Amino acid sequence: MTRDVEQRGLYYEELELDVRYVHRPGRTMTEADNVLFSTLTMNPQALHLDAAWSAEQPFGQRLVNSMMTLAVLVGSSVAQLTQGTIVANLGFTDVRFPHPLFHGDTLYASTVVRDKRLSQSRPGQGVVTLEHTGRNQDDVVVAVATRSVLFWCRDAAP
């Protein structure tokens, strides 16, 4: 007999404080990704779209849109942490981009659970503070974001 295993995130009870969850595979950011994301989000910033102009700027080339960096950073954690176990994102704080990503760079993500508590107003749910960190292929930190998330407790999940 075959046993089915369905991929899901972790329930509130399974998340451990100060554990670093390493998300793989990484995601190589391409020129096409950057142009598509920038245009889909109505961001005409020349630093993302104009190679000739960007060549004359301090970094000497186009930068990957930082909002795409943030989206991929958080998205990289979904399969391991929140797939089917999240109620809602509550907010982001302390978002920073200490080093840019360039076309061809690979973003590697990890998440540390910094805090967790049961919700006082929503029985069967808990509030978890996640710190996401993105590093490039050279292990340079390119993004950090703190996210507050409402998780299901195992026994209350639909």
Backbone torsions as a table, in degrees:
resi	resn	phi	psi	omega
1	MET	NA	140.7	179.8
2	THR	-94.3	137.6	177.9
3	ARG	-102.2	133.5	177.3
4	ASP	-89.0	136.9	173.2
5	VAL	-124.2	116.5	180.0
6	GLU	-96.9	129.0	179.3
7	GLN	-69.5	134.4	176.9
8	ARG	-152.0	169.5	174.7
9	GLY	-79.4	-166.1	-179.7
10	LEU	-101.9	141.7	173.9
11	TYR	-78.4	164.0	-178.0
12	TYR	-47.1	-46.8	-176.4
13	GLU	-65.4	-25.3	-176.9
14	GLU	-84.3	-15.9	-179.1
15	LEU	-78.1	129.2	-177.0
16	GLU	-109.6	134.0	177.6
17	LEU	-62.4	143.2	175.2
18	ASP	58.4	24.3	172.5
19	VAL	-98.8	136.1	176.8
20	ARG	-97.2	117.3	176.7
21	TYR	-94.1	119.6	-176.8
22	VAL	-98.7	123.0	-175.2
23	HIS	-100.4	126.1	178.5
24	ARG	-135.5	151.8	7.1
25	PRO	-80.0	170.5	172.4
26	GLY	-75.8	177.4	-179.8
27	ARG	-131.9	116.0	176.2
28	THR	-78.9	126.6	-175.8
29	MET	-90.7	119.1	-176.0
30	THR	-101.0	166.6	174.8
31	GLU	-59.3	-42.9	-179.7
32	ALA	-61.4	-42.4	177.2
33	ASP	-57.2	-48.7	-175.3
34	ASN	-64.1	-45.9	180.0
35	VAL	-65.5	-44.6	-179.9
36	LEU	-62.0	-49.5	-179.0
37	PHE	-60.8	-45.8	-178.7
38	SER	-62.0	-42.9	-178.7
39	THR	-75.0	-36.8	177.2
40	LEU	-62.9	-32.4	-178.2
41	THR	-95.2	10.5	176.0
42	MET	60.7	36.1	179.9
43	ASN	-105.9	100.2	-177.4
44	PRO	-87.8	19.3	-176.9
45	GLN	-55.0	123.3	-178.9
46	ALA	-61.3	-27.6	178.3
47	LEU	-61.7	-18.6	178.8
48	HIS	-101.8	-23.7	-167.7
49	LEU	-119.4	-22.7	-171.2
50	ASP	-111.1	99.0	-176.3
51	ALA	-62.9	-43.4	-177.8
52	ALA	-64.9	-46.7	179.9
53	TRP	-64.7	-44.1	-178.6
54	SER	-63.9	-29.2	178.9
55	ALA	-62.5	-24.4	-180.0
56	GLU	-91.8	-1.8	-178.2
57	GLN	-92.9	170.7	-173.2
58	PRO	-53.1	-34.5	-178.4
59	PHE	-88.8	-9.9	174.2
60	GLY	74.1	7.1	179.8
61	GLN	-164.6	170.0	178.0
62	ARG	-67.0	148.4	177.3
63	LEU	-104.0	145.7	171.1
64	VAL	-67.5	134.3	179.2
65	ASN	-53.7	124.5	-175.5
66	SER	-64.5	-28.2	177.3
67	MET	-69.6	-31.3	174.6
68	MET	-70.6	-40.2	176.8
69	THR	-56.9	-46.5	179.3
70	LEU	-63.2	-43.7	-179.1
71	ALA	-62.8	-43.0	179.6
72	VAL	-70.5	-37.5	177.5
73	LEU	-57.9	-51.2	-179.5
74	VAL	-68.8	-43.4	-179.8
75	GLY	-59.1	-32.7	179.8
76	SER	-63.9	-21.4	-177.9
77	SER	-88.9	-12.6	-170.4
78	VAL	-60.4	-52.4	-175.0
79	ALA	-58.3	-37.8	-175.6
80	GLN	-85.1	-31.8	-171.4
81	LEU	-114.6	-40.4	-167.6
82	THR	-121.7	-1.7	-178.0
83	GLN	-60.7	107.4	177.3
84	GLY	79.1	0.6	-178.1
85	THR	-118.5	-0.2	-179.6
86	ILE	-95.3	142.6	171.2
87	VAL	-93.3	-48.2	-178.3
88	ALA	-168.5	152.5	165.2
89	ASN	-76.0	136.6	179.3
90	LEU	-102.8	-26.2	178.5
91	GLY	162.2	167.7	178.5
92	PHE	-122.8	142.7	172.5
93	THR	-137.2	166.6	172.5
94	ASP	51.1	42.7	176.9
95	VAL	-82.3	127.8	178.6
96	ARG	-147.4	155.8	-178.1
97	PHE	-129.8	85.5	-174.1
98	PRO	-71.3	-16.2	-179.9
99	HIS	-151.2	139.0	-177.8
100	PRO	-74.8	158.9	167.3
101	LEU	-101.6	143.5	178.8
102	PHE	-117.6	162.4	175.8
103	HIS	-54.8	133.2	-180.0
104	GLY	93.0	-11.6	175.9
105	ASP	-74.5	150.6	176.9
106	THR	-108.5	130.0	179.2
107	LEU	-95.8	123.5	174.8
108	TYR	-112.7	133.1	-173.4
109	ALA	-116.5	149.3	171.2
110	SER	-145.7	159.9	-178.1
111	THR	-138.1	136.4	173.7
112	VAL	-115.4	132.8	175.0
113	VAL	-81.3	113.8	-175.9
114	ARG	-94.0	-28.3	-178.3
115	ASP	-160.4	154.7	174.3
116	LYS	-157.9	145.3	177.7
117	ARG	-154.6	150.0	174.7
118	LEU	-70.1	143.7	178.7
119	SER	-70.6	135.5	177.2
120	GLN	-81.7	-26.6	-175.8
121	SER	-102.1	-12.2	-176.8
122	ARG	-131.0	87.3	-179.9
123	PRO	-55.2	141.1	179.3
124	GLY	84.9	8.7	179.3
125	GLN	-135.5	157.3	179.8
126	GLY	-138.9	149.0	178.8
127	VAL	-96.6	127.5	-177.6
128	VAL	-124.8	135.6	175.4
129	THR	-101.3	120.0	-179.2
130	LEU	-111.2	136.8	172.8
131	GLU	-110.7	111.1	179.7
132	HIS	-92.9	136.6	176.3
133	THR	-129.2	131.7	176.1
134	GLY	-111.7	135.6	178.2
135	ARG	-127.5	149.0	176.0
136	ASN	-85.7	-176.0	-176.7
137	GLN	-64.5	-15.7	177.7
138	ASP	-98.7	11.8	179.2
139	ASP	68.1	22.9	176.4
140	VAL	-88.1	130.5	178.9
141	VAL	-69.3	123.8	-179.3
142	VAL	-112.9	-16.3	179.6
143	ALA	-160.3	143.5	173.9
144	VAL	-140.4	136.6	178.1
145	ALA	-147.8	137.9	174.3
146	THR	-101.9	130.5	-174.8
147	ARG	-128.6	135.5	174.8
148	SER	-101.5	128.2	-173.2
149	VAL	-132.5	140.1	174.0
150	LEU	-96.2	118.8	-178.4
151	PHE	-107.7	154.1	169.8
152	TRP	-77.3	143.0	163.8
153	CYS	-82.4	149.0	-173.1
154	ARG	-54.2	-48.3	-174.3
155	ASP	-73.6	-15.3	-178.5
156	ALA	-101.4	-10.9	-175.4
157	ALA	-63.1	143.3	179.2
158	PRO	-69.5	NA	NA
